[in-house]
């Protein structure tokens, strides 16, 4: 009862790993892609209880609870917050080996200074302790970000969202989530015309209106665009005449074939890449999610309910053609991070990234950090191995959470511990120099400096 799980050398099994982590631990956090609720940031929300903060909005926990047989009523249904917390307390002890087991205990320790394991036996005490603490002003969402030393956070916003509010959210800037731009509907186009007060009656006019909104994002310091290229991703060169014809059919609600939709999306994405490159934005490509799985869960929990899957390996030829087409344009290829949900693509993406270097630009295209279902010790280490073997580890942009939870920034600590332990193991085997000073340079670059430079020079 009440046994501690966490100690300060968690995952750091030798003295070199511990020294390397000392260099990483105090570095600020740059989180260049997440899904934090913007409304909560604007209002600097305070949470009534730990279920609101920690359980109700976290699809990672929901997925694990379902696997452990928890009824949906206690996950996304109409049960009380306390009942949902109790269900999580029943679930967590069963998750040994899953990263949620470590993340959750680290979250309790770092935010609430609670070292006891969450179990059904400790649930009452932890519920009441955290309820009292959460009532204080130093547990508002902006205070939580300060506790994690977050100096840069980039929540996703859609093109038609109002982003002027970011002028009043310290440490946060929007990142453009551009999925709906690639599949424009008549409704989306109408809203774009209304927001920009510009005509959208042609493909060229549509792109001009999109650029107007991109400029609105740029004014509030957005420097990142994210596009999800899900399972079955394809790309084909599409000239503007063809794009115009398909766009016209789309906005007039005429039948558009799957092949035509792909061509239009390809044409739009190429145009967007040019607009991003022109403004020195960073392009994130998230590739390989199989989002269509359980219709039952989608209806019950919504589209982000934690039930997507890993798709098949990516179409490397299509991806290469896309990057080449972008690079061949007048504006050129923007700096690009390739995320893959299928770990079998790590090597292919790491190699392909090196095929599109920038002239005088460090790490212009690179394999991104282990993402989503790969965001654990095994996945991270696999990413390190492939980046080191097929790319250049010292240029790696490092970690981002891709999360909806305000406590998920603890994953930066987890990442840093895993990275330092991996480097120390490599040094012990003679695969890397057993030189503390050299390795510390790599630690600082990967855990903060590279991302800070990528985003325009964030200083300590």
N, C-alpha and C positions, 0 to 999 in steps of 0.2 A: 504494500500500500504506500503510495506516495514516493516510489523509487524514482531517482533522477535518471534521465536518459542522456542528457547533454553534458559534455565537458568541453573546455576551451580548445582541446586538441582533437576534436571530432574530425575524423577523416585524415588527420595529419599524423602519420605513423612514424616519422623519423625527424631528427633535429633539423635537417635541411628544409623539409616541408614546412616545419613550424616557423623557421626564419623567413622563408619566402612569404608565408601568409602574413607575418607581421608587417611586411612591406605592402601587402594588398589590403589589409583590413581597414586602414584609415582612409583609403582613397574614396573620393566622391562617387556617387552612382549616376551614370548616364544611361537612361532607359529609353532607347530610341524607338520602341514600338510597344504600345500596350493598348488596352481597351478600357481604361478607367472611365467610369461614368462622369461625363463632363458636368452634368447638373450637380453632382455631389461636390465636385471641385469648386464650382462657382459659389455654391452655398456654404462651402467649408463645413460640410455635414458632420454632425455628431451622431453616433449610433446609440440606440437605446439599450442594446445588449450585444453579446458576443455572437449570437446567431446572425443578427443583421450584418455585422461586420465581416464575419468569418465563414459562414456556412451557406447562407441563403443565395448568395450571388456567385458561388464558385462551382462551375461545371466539373472541375477536376474532382472535387469531393463528391458531387452528385453521382458521377460515373462509378466511383469506388463504392458508394453506398448501395447503388443498384446491384452491383456484382455481388455484394454481401447479403443481398436479399431484403434490403430495406424497402418497404412499400412506398410508392411514389407520393402518397399523401404526406409522408414524413420528409420528403425531399423538396418537391416543388408544389405540393398540394396545399390544402387549407389547414393543416395542422398548425399549432401554435409555435412560436419561435422556440420556446423551451422544449417542446417535443422534438423539434428538428435538431436542436443542439444535443439532446439526449441520444437521438439516433446516431449522430456523428460520434458521440462519446462511446457508443457501443461498437461503432465501426472501426475507429482508429486503431485500437489494439490488434485488430486482425490484419493490419496492412504492413506488417514487417516485410521489408524487401521492396516496397513501393516508395517512391520519393516522398509521397504525401506524409509518410510516417515521420521522416526527418524534418521536412518543411514545417509541419504542424507544431512539433515540439520546439523548433527554433523560433517560430512566430510567437509562441507563448512566452518563451524566454526573452526574446529581444524587445517585445512591446510591453509585456505585463510583468516581466521578471519572475515568471512562474516556471519552476524547474520540475515540478511533479508531472508525471505522465498523465494525460487525459484518459480516464477510464470511467466506466459507470460509477465506480466508487468515489472518484474525485470530482465528478461532474458538478455536484451541488456546490462544493467549495469554489471551484473555478468559475462557475456561473456567477456566483454572488460577488466574488472578488473583482472580476472583470466588469460587472455591472456598475459597481461603485466607481471604479477607475474611469470607465467610459463616460461618466457624467461630467468629468472635468474638461476644461477647455483645451488642455494639453493632449487630448485624444481626438481632436477634430481631424479631418482627412489631411489638411495641410500640415498639421502638427505631426501626423504620422509620417509624411514624406520627409520632414526634417529629421525625425528620429532615424530614418534610414540613410540620411545624408544624400538625398536625391537632389542633384543640382540641375538635372534636365530630364523631363518626362514628356513624352509625345503621345497623348491619347489620340485615337483615330476619330476622324470626323468625315462625314460624307460631303460631297461637293456642294449640295444645297443647304448644308447646315450653316447657321449663323456663328461665325468664329470670332466676332469682335469681342466677345466675353473674355478671350484669352489675354486681353490687355490687363485684366484684373486678377489673373491667377499666377502668382509668382512661381517661377521654376517650371512652368508647363507651357508648351506650345502645341498647336494642333499638328497632326500628320494627316495627310489626305488619304482616305480610304477610297480608292477609285473604281471599285468593282462595278457600280451602277453606271459609270460613264461608258464602259465597254459594251453594255447591253442596253442602250437607251430605249426607253418606252415612250409612248406618246405623253404619258403623265409626267415622266421625268423631264422631258424636253419642254413641256409647257411650264413647269415650275422653274426651269433654268431661264426661260425667256422672261418670266415674271420677275425673278430675282435680279437679272442683269439688265432688264429693259432693253434687250437687244433682239433682233430677229434671229430665228433659228430655222428658217425655211429651206436651208440647204446644208450640205455637209460642211462646207467652208464656214458658213455662218454659225453652225453648231460648235465647231472647233474654236471660233473666235469668242463665242459666249463662254465656253469652258475656260479659255485663257483668261477671260475677265475674272472669273471666280478664282482661278489659280493665283492671280495677282492679289485678290482679296486675302487669300490664305498667306501669301508671301508677306503682306503688310503686317501681319501679326506673328511673323517670324517662323512660319512653317517652312521647313527645308526638306521635308520627307514626303514621298508618295508611296503608297503600298497597294499592290495589286495581287489578288488571289487567282492563281492559275491552277484550277483544281484538276482532279483526276481526269485524264483524257485530253489534257491541254494540247492544242494544235495551233499552228501559225502558218500563214501563207502571205506572200507579198500581194498586196491589193492596190491597184492604181486608183487615183481619185475619181475617175469616171465611174468605175465599178462601185466604189464606196458611195458615191452620190446616188446611184440607182438604188442600192440596198437601203441607204438611209431614208430615201424618199418613201419606199415601201413601208419601212418600219414606223415612221411617224404618222403615216396614214392608216396604220393598223391593218395593212395588207399581209397576206401570208408570206413569211420569210423562212426559207429552208434552213436547216442546221448548217449546211455548208456556207450559205450566205451570211448567217450570223457570225460564223468564224471569220470570214473575210472582213466583215465590218469591224469586228473586235480587233483584228490584226491591224487594220488601217488606223483605227482610233488610238491603239496602244503605241504605234509608231509615232503618231502626231504628239501624243502626250510625252513620250520619251524626249522628243525634241524640245518641248516646252520646259520639261524638268531640267534638261541639260543646259538650256539657255540661262536658267536661273541658279545653276549649280546646286540643284536639289539631289538628294539621295533617293534612288529607286529601290524599293524592296519588292522582290517577287517571291511570293509564298506558293510553292508548287507541290501538288500531289495529294491534296486532301480528298477523300471520298465522303462527301457531305450527305449524300442521299443514302440513308440506311433505314432506320426504323421510322416508319410513318406514324406509328403509335406514339413514340416519344416526341417526335417533332410536334405533333398536335398537343401533347400534354405540356411540354417544356419550352417550346419555341425553337428557333433555328440554331441557337447556340447552347444547346442543352447537354453537351458532353457526350454525344453519341455518334459523332463522325468517326471515320475509319481512315486507315492508311491506304492510299491507292497504289496502283502498280507503278513500276519504275517509269520515270519521265521519258518523254520523246526528246532525246538529246539532239536529234537532227533538227526538229522544229525549234528547239531553244537556241541552237547555234544559228539557224537561219534568222531568227528574230533579232538576236544580238548583232548579227552582221548587217541586217537591214537597218537597224537603228544607227549603228556605227557609220554606215555609208551615207546617212542623211546629212544635210547641211549643218544641223546643230550638233550632230554626233551623239554618241552613246553617253548617257549620264552615268555617274558612279552607281554601281549596282551590287546589291547583296542577294545572293541566290539561297533561299531557304528551301529545303526539301523535307517533306514529311516521311519519305521512305528512306531509311538509312542506307539502303542498297545504292542510293544515288550519291552518297557522300563523295566517293572517289571520282565519279564522272563529273560532278559539279566542280570539285576542286581543280580538276584538270582543265575543264572548259573555261573556268574563270581566268586562268592564265593565258588563254588564247585571245583575250581581249584586253590587253594592258593599255593604260593611258600613257601618252607621251609625257614623261616627267611626272606622272601622277602615281602616288603610292597606293597599292592595293585597290585599283579602280574597280575591278570586278572580283568578287570573292565569295567563297562558301560562307554562308551565315552560321550563327550558332545553332546548336542542337535545338530543335523546335518542337513544341507541343508534346506529342507522345515520345519524342526522343530526348526530352528535357530531364535527364536523370544521369547517374554516374556513367552507366554503360554508353548512353548516347553521346554525352559530352566527350568522353574519352575517345570514342570512335571519330568524332568530329576533329578533335585535336590531332589524332594520328593521321587522318587524311589531309588535313590542312598542312601539317608539318611535312608529310611525305610528298605531296603533290603540289603544294603551294609554298607560301612563306609564312611560317607561324608568327614571326615578329610583326607582321602587318595585319593580323587578324583583328577584326573590330570588336570581338568579345560578346558579352552577354546582353540580352534584353528579355523582359518577362513575358510579353505577349499575353498579359493576364488582365482579368477584370477585378482582381482582388487588391485592396489597398495594403494587404499584408504580404503580397507576393514578392516585394522587393527583397525579402530575405533570401530569395533565390540567387541574388548576386553574391551574397556571402557563400552560399552553397557552391556556386560556380567557382568562386575564387579558391575555396578549399579543395575542390576536386582538381582544379588546374595546378595549384601548387603541389599537391600530392603527386600528380602525374609527372610534373617536371622533376621532382626529387627522385622518383622511381627511375626515370630515364637517366638521370645523372648517376645514380647508384649502379646502373647496368653498363655505364660507359657509353650510352647512346647520345648523351648530351654532355657538355663540359661540366665538371664538378667545380663550378666557379660561381660562388654565391652572388658576386656583384653582377656578373653577366646575366644570370638567371633573374635577378631582381629587375634588371632593365626590361626583360621580356614580360615579367609579371605586371609591371607598371604600364607598359605599352598595351597589353591585351586587356587588362582590367579597367583602364580608364583612358589613357592618352590617345590611343588610335581613334576611339569613338569621338572623343572631344575634338580632335583635329578634323575628322570627317565632317563634323557638324559646325565647323567654322571657328574653332578655337575656344573651347570652354576652359577657363583657367581654374586652378585650385584656389 
